Structure formats: structure tokens, C-alpha cells
Amino acid sequence: MSQTGQSGCPFEDIPAQEAKQITEIADLTVTRLRKRYAPPKPILRGVHPKAHGCIRAIFTINADIEPEYRIGLFANPGQSFSAFIRFSNAAALVGPDIDKTGNNDSRGMAIKVLDVGDNVLNEDNGARNQDFLMINQPRFAFANAEDYLRLTRILDRDNDVANGFFAPLQKDDPRLSPTQKQAIEDYIRDEAIEPDDIARIRGSAMIVQQIHTMPVANPLGTQYFSAAPFLFGPDRVMKFSAKPCEVVPPTDIPNPPTDNYLTDALTQTMQRHGDLQFDFMVQVRGPDVDLGIENASSLWDEATYPFVPVAKITIHPPQPDVGTAEHRAQCEKLAFTPWHSLAAHQPIGSINRLRKKVYQASAEHRLAHDIPK
């Protein structure tokens, strides 16, 4: 059984059990935060806790934007907004930018466009801002709230180790002992995992492997994607992306990499003179038969649905305060969620519905305590 999405959104198909699943995820997220950051540790974010830095930027709508894209934030050609951008790692725990096995992590770019107008879904501590949250690959590793709940339960059970989520893929491995095989079979039974679930878990494993092998030398030099879908006015859907307009050095990862080489690269880049720019682009689709809205691991073919530039993000170096303790503390006070949004760009799909409650729970728990100095 399912129901039509929020605000009567015709693109959504919400499972009847999803609200209960999301509540459990939010509760487990706060539980994990309490376990990770027991006093006197400062409480960090539930997702993307490691920041490489926050920088100031200008978000300008292209003067030549085509009329069909003049929707919501993009309605007025040439209009400029002040913005903050936070670059980060997605790993649940703060650690080296490349782990001891040589695996990369997913990298994040979160843009907060300031003072965008009145018709917002949720105010941002009294302000009306538009947040665009992105990662450096076009698909999320976990498709929907059902899968994310299984992942969150595993993280809580196994102290932030996610391997157990993928255990069903190993159930026929002849190297397993009878005890190990039985444990996997018990997990599959207890979680009511069906063949369709196995297929999604297999897809998640492939995306995670792609993430691990995707090197980033400088947070300012790579392309980022929304992965999840959003409304583009009342009758269309978009995904969005930010792509650097030029090659940004350094282009090679240090050998060996330092634990915080991405922070070092960003900080050093922001000392230089000369503007940096990203193209902000959208993929827009109409009411097609299947948009993959409820599966955040789905991919929209760029050959069929190309990204179209609609705005420019301009960063003015030097910003010498980026690496200071005071600046980092201010960065940590910012709360990002896709639900800081104009109604014209409402987040849609299972993962975005999940993010509304989970990000709010994480931010409220974090900001109720001392911010890292």
C-alpha cells in the first residue's frame, strides 16, 4: 500500500510503512551521536561530520538562461545571491581522508544560498535560504528509507561498521563456516529480505566500490551531484550538479596522503588570487513513465537528459580566514538540509523524505550542545 506524496506531489509513491521507518532512523541517529560523542567530546553532524572548510561565494543566475528554466530560484536572469559552501567527507566518523586500506570516501559540497524569498518550505533559523546538498557521484549508495533503516541498524549494532549490510551477498560463499552461514540466514529472515532487496544491496555494493576508487585531490576541483530528485516547478523534476569551470590544482593526491590533505588543498587554494567558478547545472524531466523517484540509486542518462547550465558559483580568493579556529567554529554552526528550500524545488523521493526528519533530529541534538571550538 502506498500514498501520494506531500503536497499532493504526483511524482511520489510513499510506502505505508515509511513514516515508521523514518522515525526509527531518526531515533537511531541520535542514539549513534550519543555513543560517538559522549561528554566531553563535542557533538558533530550525523552525516558528513568532517569539514574541509566553509567558504564564501556568489550564486548568480545566468543572464542568458532559457525561459523554460526560469523557475523558482532561477526565475530572474542575472540575479545574484550571497552564499556559503561547506566541503566535507561523508564517513560517519572523522578519520583520514583516505583510509588505511587506500579507500576514498564520498566527498560533499553543500551550498547555502542566502535570502532567496518568501515561499520556502522550512526557515533556516529564521532566515529564508536555499540549500543544495551534493556528493561527488551521481547516485546515492542506498536507494530508499527501507534500505537506509537496515544500514542504520547495522551501524548501531556493529559500532559504525557497515559491512553487515552487505552480508546477504555472501550467503552462498563456500568459505563460510556453518555458524557464519546461519547468522546470515537469520539476518535475512529477521529483516524479511526478499530478492528485490538483494538486488538493491548488490547495487549498493557496486556504488560503494565506485566511491572507494574515486580519487579527489582538491575539493574545489571536482564535480558534485544532487543524486536525489527535486521538483522543478509543479510539473517537472530536476537533479542538479556543480562542475568546476577550470582545472584547479593540486590535481594529484600527495604520496603518501596526509590525514587531512583535502583540508590542506582547500586552504592553500583559498590563499591564492584569482576567481574560481563552478557551473551550476540542472537535468530536467517531465512526467515520464518512470523517473526512478523512489530509488536514489537510479541514474538519469546524461545523453538523453543533459545537464544544462543555469547559474554560476563564483568564489573570490583570497579568504585567509578559512583555516582559522574561529572560522571553523562558525562553519559548524551552520545547519544544512535539502528542506531549506523554495517550494518550487521541493525535495522528493524516499531518501529526501528521510532526510527531512533525520537531519532535523541531528541538527537539534548537535546545536543543543557545545559547538567545537
MOBEL-V279350 format. One record per run of one state. SS is the DSSP state (H for helix, E for strand, - for the rest). FROM is the first residue (numbers start at 1). TO is the last residue. Records with the same first field share a line. If there is no record, write none. Layout:
SS = FROM-TO + FROM-TO
//
This chain:
- = 1-1 + 5-5 + 9-12 + 16-17 + 37-49 + 62-66 + 70-71 + 75-79 + 90-97 + 99-103 + 105-106 + 114-119 + 121-123 + 125-126 + 128-129 + 136-144 + 158-162 + 171-177 + 191-194 + 213-218 + 222-223 + 226-229 + 232-236 + 245-260 + 270-275 + 286-307 + 316-319 + 324-324 + 334-341 + 346-346 + 348-349 + 368-373
E = 2-4 + 13-15 + 50-61 + 80-89 + 98-98 + 104-104 + 107-113 + 120-120 + 124-124 + 127-127 + 130-135 + 224-225 + 230-231 + 237-244 + 276-285 + 308-315 + 342-342 + 347-347
H = 6-8 + 18-36 + 67-69 + 72-74 + 145-157 + 163-170 + 178-190 + 195-212 + 219-221 + 261-269 + 320-323 + 325-333 + 343-345 + 350-367
//
